[in-house]
């Protein structure tokens, strides 16, 4: 049995989009940035969601990670939690 996977022609000819996705442009971006700006310490996802009135943890995490990818927010791990703060 072969362990190689067959790849379709469409995958091999993939070209990136001419207009790349712009991260950090979500609905809650401004609120999250304001909360992190005013915070005295780094915050975790749950704390940010509560303060920004984001009812879905998944939405909050997604918005925060978009800000991390865009370079506006720093993330680091402390124990089991990811903590976020504005990039200095």
N, C-alpha and C positions, 0 to 999 in steps of 0.2 A: 504494500500500500504506500503510495507516494504522500509525502507530507507537504509538497508544494501546493500552493493555492493558485488557481487560475485567476488572472486579472483581465477584466474586460477592456476592450479598446477605448471605451469612454474614460476609464480611469487613467490610462496611460497618456491620453491626449488632454488631460485636465489643464486648463489655463486659469490662473487666478483672475478674479474679477478686476476690472479696470478701476472701479471705485471701491476701495477697501472699506470694510466695516469700521465705523467710528465708535470706539468704546467710550463710555463715560457720558453718554447723552441720553440716559434714561429718565423716566418720569420722576424719580426720587433723588436724582443726582444732586440737585441744589440743596435739598434738605440734609442729605447725608454729609455733604461737605461742610455745611454750617454746624452740624452737630459735632463733627470731628474737630472743627476749628475751635469750638468753645469747650471741648472736653479737656479736663485736667490730666487725664491719663488715657492710654490706649483702650479702646472698647472692643468687645466681641460682637458677633453678628446679632445675637439676641438683644443686647443693650441698644444697639443702633436701630434695630427694627422697632423696639418699643418707643424710643425717643422720636423716631421719624414717623410714627403711626403707620408702619407698614405691617399689614395683617398676615402676610405670607412670608414665612422664614425663607423659602426658596427664592422668592422675588428679591428679598433684601440681600441675600447672599449673592445672587446674580448681579444686582446693581453695584454692590461693593466690589466684587471681583472685576467688573468692567472698569471701575475706577483704579483698581490695582494694575490692570493691564495697560490702561492709558497713562500710568506713571504718576498719578495725582495722589495716590494713597499707598502707604507702606503696609506690609503684612509681615507678621512674625508669629512663631508658634511658642506658646508658653504652656507647658504641660499638654493637656488635651485640647486646648483652645487656640484658635487663631485670633490674634489681636490686630486691630487696625488703627492707624493714625495718619494724619496728613504728612506728606513728604516735606522735609525741611529743605 
